Amino acid sequence: MSRKPIPSDLSVGQMADRAGVPVSTLHFYEAEGLIRSWRNTANHRRYDRRELRRVAIIRVAQTVGVPLAEIREVLDRLPRDRPVTAGDWAEAAAPWRDMLDARIALMTRLRDHMGHCIGCGCLSLDSCPLYNAEDRLGGRGPGPRRWTGSPEERA
């Protein structure tokens, strides 16, 4: 049984279907410099199949709250003049390691302590992990200090 060769380029509709995004999202990503396309002789927009990986990274990174500017910085580290290697991806993604570790830790804290939220009904200030007696943490800055502050503030 012979296999049909997979084309190396995709139409905008094929790219959108394969990436699981609307065509408008591809146009937006392209306008933002995150992905690239070209026009064939019939002036139809075409995408290299390798752009699918870039779209996948963009979508997942956006899902966990990475801003597009940071996504662009990582993608800009990848070569465009040759196929991207695993080493290229690892080197480009290295700056995200600490940021992602911090986000994972924050999500873990949120998951583990969400049940102790204000209004939980426990009525026990002695055991509430979020109790902030006399607003001591207010002097250390705005926002949810127990969730996003230093390790000492979270203790």
C-alpha positions as CSV (number, residue, x, y, z in Angstrom):
1,M,0.0,0.0,0.0
2,S,1.6,3.3,-1.1
3,R,1.2,6.4,1.0
4,K,0.3,9.7,-0.4
5,P,3.0,12.3,0.2
6,I,2.1,15.0,2.8
7,P,2.4,18.4,1.3
8,S,4.9,20.6,3.1
9,D,2.7,23.7,2.8
10,L,-0.9,24.3,3.8
11,S,-3.6,26.7,2.7
12,V,-4.9,29.1,5.3
13,G,-8.0,26.9,5.7
14,Q,-6.0,23.7,6.1
15,M,-3.7,25.4,8.6
16,A,-6.7,26.7,10.6
17,D,-8.3,23.3,10.6
18,R,-5.1,21.5,11.5
19,A,-4.2,24.0,14.2
20,G,-7.7,24.1,15.7
21,V,-8.0,27.9,15.4
22,P,-10.1,30.3,13.3
23,V,-8.5,31.8,10.2
24,S,-8.7,35.2,11.9
25,T,-6.4,33.9,14.7
26,L,-3.8,32.9,12.1
27,H,-4.0,36.3,10.5
28,F,-3.6,37.9,14.0
29,Y,-0.6,35.7,14.9
30,E,0.9,36.6,11.5
31,A,0.3,40.3,12.0
32,E,2.0,40.0,15.4
33,G,5.0,38.4,13.9
34,L,4.5,35.0,15.6
35,I,4.1,33.0,12.4
36,R,4.8,33.5,8.7
37,S,3.1,32.7,5.5
38,W,3.8,33.4,1.8
39,R,1.7,33.8,-1.3
40,N,1.8,31.3,-4.2
41,T,1.6,32.3,-7.8
42,A,-2.2,32.4,-7.6
43,N,-1.8,34.9,-4.6
44,H,-3.1,32.3,-2.1
45,R,-1.7,32.4,1.4
46,R,0.4,29.3,2.2
47,Y,1.9,28.1,5.5
48,D,4.9,25.8,6.0
49,R,3.7,22.8,7.9
50,R,6.3,23.6,10.6
51,E,4.3,26.7,11.5
52,L,1.8,24.2,13.2
53,R,4.3,23.7,16.0
54,R,4.6,27.4,16.5
55,V,0.8,27.8,16.7
56,A,0.7,24.9,19.2
57,I,3.3,26.6,21.4
58,I,1.4,29.9,21.2
59,R,-1.9,28.4,22.1
60,V,-0.6,26.4,25.1
61,A,1.4,29.4,26.4
62,Q,-1.6,31.7,26.1
63,T,-3.7,29.1,28.0
64,V,-1.4,29.3,31.0
65,G,-1.3,33.1,30.8
66,V,2.0,33.9,29.0
67,P,1.7,37.3,27.3
68,L,2.1,37.4,23.5
69,A,5.2,39.6,23.9
70,E,6.9,36.9,25.9
71,I,5.8,34.2,23.4
72,R,7.2,36.3,20.6
73,E,10.6,36.6,22.4
74,V,10.9,32.9,22.7
75,L,9.8,32.2,19.1
76,D,12.2,34.9,17.8
77,R,15.1,32.8,19.2
78,L,14.2,30.0,16.8
79,P,16.0,29.8,13.5
80,R,13.9,30.5,10.3
81,D,16.6,29.5,7.8
82,R,16.6,25.8,8.7
83,P,14.5,23.2,10.4
84,V,14.3,23.7,14.1
85,T,16.0,21.1,16.2
86,A,15.1,19.8,19.7
87,G,18.2,21.7,21.0
88,D,16.9,24.9,19.4
89,W,13.5,24.5,21.2
90,A,15.2,23.7,24.5
91,E,17.5,26.8,24.2
92,A,14.6,29.1,23.2
93,A,12.4,27.8,26.0
94,A,15.0,28.0,28.8
95,P,14.0,31.5,29.9
96,W,10.5,30.3,30.6
97,R,11.6,27.6,33.0
98,D,11.7,29.8,36.2
99,M,8.5,31.6,35.1
100,L,6.6,28.4,34.5
101,D,7.9,26.9,37.7
102,A,6.6,29.9,39.6
103,R,3.2,29.7,37.8
104,I,3.0,26.0,38.7
105,A,3.7,26.7,42.3
106,L,1.0,29.4,42.4
107,M,-1.5,27.2,40.7
108,T,-0.7,24.4,43.2
109,R,-1.1,26.9,46.2
110,L,-4.5,28.0,44.7
111,R,-5.6,24.4,44.3
112,D,-4.5,23.4,47.8
113,H,-5.8,26.4,49.6
114,M,-8.9,27.4,47.7
115,G,-11.1,25.6,50.2
116,H,-9.8,27.9,52.9
117,C,-11.2,31.0,51.1
118,I,-12.8,33.9,52.9
119,G,-16.4,33.0,53.5
120,C,-15.7,29.3,53.9
121,G,-17.6,29.2,57.1
122,C,-14.9,27.7,59.2
123,L,-15.1,30.6,61.7
124,S,-11.7,29.8,63.1
125,L,-9.1,32.5,62.8
126,D,-6.7,30.2,64.5
127,S,-6.6,27.7,61.7
128,C,-7.3,29.9,58.7
129,P,-4.3,30.0,56.4
130,L,-5.4,33.3,54.8
131,Y,-6.0,35.3,58.0
132,N,-4.1,38.5,58.0
133,A,-4.3,39.9,61.5
134,E,-4.3,43.7,61.7
135,D,-3.6,43.8,57.9
136,R,0.1,43.2,58.5
137,L,0.6,42.2,54.9
138,G,-1.0,45.5,53.7
139,G,2.3,47.3,54.3
140,R,4.2,45.0,52.0
141,G,2.2,46.0,48.9
142,P,-1.1,45.6,47.2
143,G,-2.8,42.4,46.0
144,P,-3.1,38.8,47.3
145,R,0.2,38.7,49.3
146,R,-0.5,35.2,50.7
147,W,-0.8,33.9,47.1
148,T,1.7,35.9,45.1
149,G,4.1,37.4,47.7
150,S,7.4,36.2,49.0
151,P,7.7,32.8,50.7
152,E,7.7,34.6,54.1
153,E,4.4,36.4,53.3
154,R,2.9,33.1,52.2
155,A,3.9,31.4,55.5
